[in-house]
Amino acid sequence: MGRVRNKTVKKAARQIIEKYYARLTLDFQVNKRICDEVAIIPTKRLRNKIAGFLTHLMRRIQKGPVQGISFKLQEEERERKDNYVPDVSEIALDVIEIDADTQDMLRQLNFGNMSEVVINKSLGKHESTRKWTRRPAVPGARR
């Protein structure tokens, strides 16, 4: 079971990642040496804790963005995703296919005379490929 990391370790590791992300790796030994070079850490034990948490955060960053850490590469990627405009809009459709039940609901709401709406007969059927059966009762089991 892991140990609890205090605020000093977490804050120091986050600051080192934000400033020196390009130099850090997924290897504890390399990160430990980088911590020695870039920061003045009073004890060996604290340095090892910070380097361990750095390595842990680097692994998490590889999987996706981590809360509380923002560095240039991550900000550029976020900016690129925010500014993405699709070639074809999903909202602007020429023809909207609906089933008969939806058509009835639209008529009740006085939207029955929409020209883009086309009734599709096959949309309303949800055929299950799985047949659910009830499990046999186990003697002594409560239900």
Residue pairs with C-beta under 8 A, 6 or more apart in sequence:
5 49
5 53
8 46
9 46
9 49
9 50
9 53
10 53
12 39
12 41
12 50
13 50
13 53
13 54
13 57
14 57
14 68
14 69
16 24
16 34
16 35
16 38
16 39
16 50
16 54
17 24
17 54
17 57
17 58
17 61
17 69
17 71
18 69
18 70
18 71
19 38
20 34
20 38
21 71
21 72
21 73
23 34
24 30
24 31
24 34
24 54
24 58
25 31
25 58
26 55
26 58
26 59
26 62
27 55
28 51
28 52
28 55
31 51
31 54
31 55
31 58
32 47
32 48
32 51
34 51
35 41
35 47
35 50
35 51
35 54
36 47
39 50
41 47
41 50
57 66
57 69
60 66
61 69
61 74
65 74
65 78
93 116
94 116
95 116
95 118
96 114
96 116
96 117
96 118
97 118
97 119
97 120
97 123
98 106
98 117
98 118
98 119
98 120
98 123
99 119
99 120
99 121
99 123
99 124
100 119
100 121
100 124
101 124
103 112
103 117
103 119
106 112
106 114
106 117
137 143
